[in-house]
Amino acid sequence: MLPYFPFTQDSYAMTLGVRALSPDESLIEVDEPHYRDELALKAALLAEDPRARFQAGPGTEALQWETVTVLLRVMALQHPQHFALAVEGGRWHWRNHLLGTETAFTPGGDDLPHAPLDWLGRQVQEDLLVLDGGREGLPLVAGQLCFPSMWSLDEKMGRSMMEVHAPVPNLNARLGASTQRLLEGLKPGRSVTRCNWAFTVTDRLDLEPRSLPEWQHLFDGITARDAGERCFLRLERQTLTLLPETGGILFTIHTYRAPVATEVVDPERRRRLANVLRTVPPETRAYKRLTPFLEPLLEYLDGEAASRVASTG
């Protein structure tokens, strides 16, 4: 079962759903059973097409390095069984016990094997994106993005927060101003988190727009009988952190996915999910690519619920 079930109401609602990260929650999550495989997939994707998965604008070195120094300290503190950090003078020694690797470097130097943010992204399951908090519109200026949900760095780099979200139906009109205030109001040491959801027909993590022809056939022939296994709930656990020295904003995305059937064993979950999906507006259904399989998925959810009631009646 996935670590989150973001459906907290009985109908669809467009909300930010942001809350403060509590002291016992990790900024970076380690999903240990999948860690090595997901990091290996990242490495393969980056080797295949580096520019598609990592980009950093000119003058972003300070933002990248602060992201490295902030996250490594947090990871070593929150996950000491997996990571260790030693700082001696200006020299940093990083140990990744999960990968069995050690790296020594000087922040601001040139002794990492990749650009700072690119190297850091190879230590975590999250995608890492950095906004320039000192520029109008908070543009996206650097990112390692290996597991997108149908978007790409090429289409978003250099764009403002509002421009990045422009394709989402009604988002800027309803939540654009509050999102801007949220980002501008972030405080050092007080990260926030939210959970975004989608449904798809594949469990692959790398859903770049150009990949669609490789799996589009999976939309075909879904029925109420097999929708629970063929439709996947895809969750993004997102965090936002203000980088205190540069004023940059770090946006992390940890993607989880599982067949719908495994997430709705509880009848209350099944009922709530069906109610939410039934009330998604048509334009949002189309944007989230729900339309091709929504009817059989609802039939599956409703049918299973009915059979459970009959078996206990």
N, C-alpha and C positions, 0 to 999 in steps of 0.2 A: 504494500500500500504506500502511496506517495505521502510525503511528510506534511502536505497541506491539502485542505479541501476548501477552496475560497468562496463557496456558495453559502452565504450566510443569511440570505433573504429568500422569500418565496417567489420572487419575480426578478427579471433583469433590471439592473439599475446601473447607469454610468456614473461611477464615483471614483475618486482617487484611491480611496481605501488605504491611505498612508497612516502609519503609526510609528512611534518612536521605537527604536531597537532596544529591547530590554537588556539589562546587564548580563543576564545568563544566556543571551543569544549571540551566536557567532556572526561576525561581519562576513567572513568567508566560511561557507559550509563545506565539509568534507563528507561526501557520500562514498565511504570507503569501499564498498563492494564494486563500485563502478569507476573508481578514481583512475586506476592505471589504464583501463581501456579508453576512457574518455581523454586522458592526456595523450595517449598514443594516437588517437584519432585527431586531436588537435595538431600534433606534430606532423602527421601525414597530410592534413589539409593545408597547413602552412608551407610544407615543402612543395606541394602540388601547384599552388598559386599564391605566393606570399602577399602580393599587393591586394588581392581580393579579401584577405583575412586580416591584414594589419596595415594601417596607415597612420601617419603622424605628420601634422603640418609643421612648417618651419617655425622655429622658436618655441617648440613645445618640450624641449629637453628638461627644463626645470619642473614642469608639470609631471612628466613621466617619472623623473627621479623621486619627486615627493610621493607619488603613488607607490613606488617601490619601497621607500623607507617607512611609510605609514603602514602598508599592508604586511610587510615582513615582520615588523614588531608585533602587530596584532595577531598574526597567524601563529607565531612562536608562543605568544602568551595564551591564546585560546586553544591551541592544539599542540601542546608540548610532546604528546606521544607521537606526533607525525613530523614536526618541524623543530629545528633548533637554530638560534641565531646568537652569534658571539660578535661583539664589536670591540675591537682593540685599536685604540687611537682612531684613525680615520678608515681603518680596514674592517670590512664586514665579512663574516664567514657564515654562510647559509648551508644548512643541512636539510635535505628533503629525505626523510626516512622511508616514505612510501615509494619513492622512485630510486632510492639508493644513490643519490647524487650529492655532491658538495660543490659549492661555488664560492670563490673569494673575489671580492671586488671593492673598489673605492667609489662611493657615490659621487656622481659627477664625472667619473673617469670613463675610459673607453675599453675596459677589460671584461665586459660582459660579451657573450657570444652573439647576442642580438641587441636590438634597441631596447632600452630599459623596460618599456611597457610590454613589448613583445616577449621578452624573457620572463617577465612576471606572469604573463598570461599562460606560460607553459608550466607554471607551478600550481595553478588553480583550475577548477572545473568551470568557473564563471567566465563569461565574456566580460571584458573590461573596456569601458568607454569613459572618456574624459571631456568635460565641457570647460570652456574658458569662462570662468566666473567674472573676469574683469572686462569682458567685452559685451557690448549691447546685444541682447538676444540670446546670450549664453550659447554660442555656437559649439558644435561638436568638432574638436580639433585633433583628437587622437583616439585610436581604438584598436583592440584586437577582438575580432568578431568571427568566431568559428561555428557557432550554433544558432544562427539567426532564424527567426520565424517569418520567412518570406520578405526579407529586406536585405540591403547590402550597404557596405561602407561607401561604395562609389556614389550611391544616390543620396547619402546623408552627410558626408564629410563637408565641413565648412558651413553647414546650414544652421540656422537658429533653432532653438527648441520648438518654437511654433511651426517653423517650416518642416522640421523632422516629423511632427505629428499631423501635418496637414492632410495626409491621405485617410486618416481615421475619421469616419463619419461623425460629425457633430462634436468631436472632442474639443477642438479649439474654441468653438462657440460656447460650449457649456463649462469646460474646465480649464481653458487656456489661461485665463487670468489667475485662477487659484493655483495652477501649476507653477506659473511664473513666480508668484508670491512665495510658494513653498521653497523653490530653489533659491530664491534671493534671501530667504529667512533661515537657511541652514546655519547651524552653529558648530564650531569645532568640537569634536568629541561626542556629538549627538547625532548619530546616523539615524536615518529613517528607513522603513521597509514597506513593501507592498507585494501582493501576489497577483500576477496577471495570468489569464487563462485563455486557452484556445483548444479546439478539437481538430484532429487531422486523421488521415488514413494510413499513416506510416509512423514507425517508431524511430526513424532516423533523426539524428540531432541536427544535422546540417541541412536546413531547409532554405537555401538561397533561392531566389526567384528562378535562376537559370537551371536549378535542379528539377523543376516541376515536370518536364517531359519524362524524367526517369521514373517517376512514381505516380503520375497522373492516372494511369490505368487502374490504380487501387481504389479510385472512387466508384468504379463500375460494379454493379451487381450486389451491392450491400443490401441485405435483407434484415427484417426484424429478428430472424433466427441467428444471424452471425454478427450483428452490429456491435454487440458487447465486446467481441474479440477483435473485430476489424477496425473499430473506431478507437482512437487514442485521445486521452486527456493529456494536454501538454501545459505544464505550469512553468511560469518564470518567477522565481523568488528574486525580487529586485531590491537593491539598496542604493541609497544616496548618501554620500559623505563629503563634507566640506574639507578641502585640503588647506590647513590654516596658513601656511607660508605663502603659497602662490595664489590662493583664492580659487583654485580650480575645484570642480565638482566631479567626484568619481561616481560613476553609475555602474553597478555590477548586476549581472544577470546569470543566475544559476537555473538551468533548464532541467526539468524532470518530466518524464512521460511514462504512461502505463495504459494498458487496455482499459476501456471504460468498465468492463465487467469486474475488474479487481477493485474498483473504487466505489462501487455502489452495492456491495454486499449488504450493508445496512439499509433497511427499507426506507428510513427517513432520508438518508442521502439520496436514494434513488428518486423518491418523490420530489425532493427539493430540486434536484438537477433537472428533472423533467419540467417542472414549473418554470425554472429559469429559461431553459431552452425554448419553451413554448412562447415566451414573452419577449424574445430578442427581436428588435425591430428589423424589417426586411433589409434595409441598407446595411445594417450591422451583420446580419446573416451572410450577405454577399461578401462583405469585406473579410469576415472571418472564415469564408469558404465552408460554411455550414450547410448551405442550401442543398448540395447534391445528396447528402446522406441524413439530413435532419429528420425527414419523415420516418425512415426505418429505425433510426436511433430512438425516436420518441415511441414508436411501436414496441421496440425492445424494452424500454424502461417501463412503459405502461403495462405491457404484457407480463413482465416478470413480477411487477408489483401485484397485479391481479392474481397471478398464480400463487404467490405467497399468501395472499389473503384467503384464497380458496383452500389451500393446504392446511391453514390453521383454524379455519372456520368450523 
